[in-house]
Amino acid sequence: MLSRKWILRLSLTALALLVTTDRRRPRPLPEKPTGKKPKDE
């Protein structure tokens, strides 16, 4: 059974991988052509 610490660490790692992948391959957003993202942390 995984502890909460490991679940948090895995989720953070997955989120970081998703962010880096999005920055490497930017998807064209037809809704907002501007460079401002609603979730830019």
C-alpha positions, 0 to 999 in steps of 0.5 A, a space after each residue: 500500500 502506497 503512503 500519502 507521501 508517495 502518492 503526492 510525489 508521484 502525482 507531482 512528478 506526473 504533473 511536472 512531466 505533463 507541463 514540460 511536455 506541453 511546453 515542448 509541444 505547444 498545442 494551438 488553442 483556438 479559444 484564446 490565441 493570446 499567450 495568457 493561460 488560465 492555469 499558469 503556475 
